[in-house]
Amino acid sequence: MEEEILWTDKKRPLFGLPLSFTRYTLYRDRLYVIVKILSVKEEEIRLYRIIDITLHKSLFARIFGVGSIVCNSADATTPILEIKNVKNPEKVRTLLSELVEQSRDEKNITTGEFIRTGMVPPMA
């Protein structure tokens, strides 16, 4: 059975247009960043590992309706994950934040557990 995709978008580096090889896909419990040029690189982060979410919107990005979301996580290979230049970043941040909380609740994990184990990454 295939899992439902809750949100997907491409990086929009020029005038808010999806002219990129980077695709973001959000499921109920994880986020994928897939970059396909000549080779393929897939980055996966489990949502319960995300500690902090920040939204960045420059003037240029606001003009074209895009923004970037920075996720600080307790993931060893991806302590900082940036979802760059996506449409409706406020809605994406809200959805991501809600899913992070749901994922933590399901696994009975608190941010304090990351702090006690020393897994908190440096903030961007």
C-alpha positions in Angstrom: 0.0 0.0 0.0 1.4 3.4 -1.1 1.5 6.2 1.4 -0.3 9.4 0.8 1.7 12.4 -0.3 0.6 15.4 1.8 2.6 18.1 -0.1 5.1 18.2 -2.9 6.8 21.0 -4.8 9.9 21.8 -6.7 12.5 24.4 -5.8 11.6 27.7 -7.6 14.9 29.6 -8.0 13.8 32.0 -10.8 10.8 34.3 -10.6 8.8 31.7 -8.6 9.0 29.2 -11.5 9.8 25.5 -10.8 12.9 25.4 -13.0 14.9 23.0 -10.8 16.1 19.5 -10.3 15.1 19.5 -6.6 11.8 18.1 -5.5 10.4 18.1 -1.9 7.9 15.5 -0.9 6.2 15.4 2.5 4.5 12.3 3.9 2.8 11.9 7.3 6.0 10.9 9.1 8.9 11.9 6.8 10.2 14.5 4.4 12.2 13.7 1.2 14.5 16.0 -0.7 15.3 14.5 -4.1 17.9 16.0 -6.5 18.1 14.5 -10.0 20.6 15.9 -12.4 22.9 13.2 -13.8 22.9 11.2 -10.7 20.1 11.0 -8.0 20.5 12.1 -4.4 17.7 11.3 -1.9 17.7 12.8 1.6 15.1 11.5 4.1 14.4 13.0 7.5 11.9 11.5 10.0 9.7 14.3 11.2 10.0 13.4 14.9 13.7 14.4 14.6 12.9 18.0 13.6 13.5 20.3 16.5 13.0 23.8 15.1 11.3 25.3 12.0 12.1 28.7 10.6 10.5 30.6 7.7 12.7 33.0 5.6 11.2 35.3 2.9 13.3 37.9 1.3 11.7 40.9 -0.5 12.4 39.2 -3.9 10.9 35.9 -2.7 7.8 37.7 -1.3 7.2 39.4 -4.7 7.0 36.0 -6.4 5.1 34.2 -3.6 7.9 31.9 -2.5 9.9 31.4 0.7 12.3 29.0 2.3 11.9 26.8 5.4 14.8 25.9 7.6 14.5 22.8 9.7 17.0 22.1 12.5 17.0 18.5 13.4 18.6 15.8 15.6 19.4 13.8 12.4 23.1 12.9 12.3 23.5 13.2 8.5 21.2 16.3 8.1 21.3 18.5 11.1 20.0 21.5 9.0 17.6 20.9 6.1 16.5 23.8 4.0 13.4 23.6 1.8 14.3 26.4 -0.6 12.0 28.7 -2.6 8.6 26.9 -2.5 5.1 28.2 -3.1 2.9 29.0 -0.1 5.7 28.6 2.5 3.5 29.7 5.4 1.1 26.8 4.7 3.9 24.4 4.3 5.5 25.5 7.6 2.2 25.1 9.4 1.6 21.6 7.9 5.1 20.5 8.7 4.9 21.8 12.2 1.6 20.0 12.8 3.0 16.8 11.4 6.1 17.0 13.5 4.0 17.3 16.7 1.8 14.4 15.6 4.8 12.3 14.9 6.4 13.1 18.3 3.1 12.4 20.1 2.8 9.0 18.3 6.3 8.0 19.4 6.1 9.7 22.8 9.2 11.8 22.1 9.8 15.3 23.5 12.4 17.9 22.5 13.9 17.4 26.0 15.0 13.9 25.0 17.2 15.3 22.2 18.7 17.8 24.7 19.4 15.2 27.3 21.2 13.0 24.8 23.2 15.8 23.4 21.7 15.4 19.9 20.7 19.1 19.4 22.5 20.5 16.4 23.9 24.0 16.2 21.2 26.5 15.1 21.6 28.1 11.6 
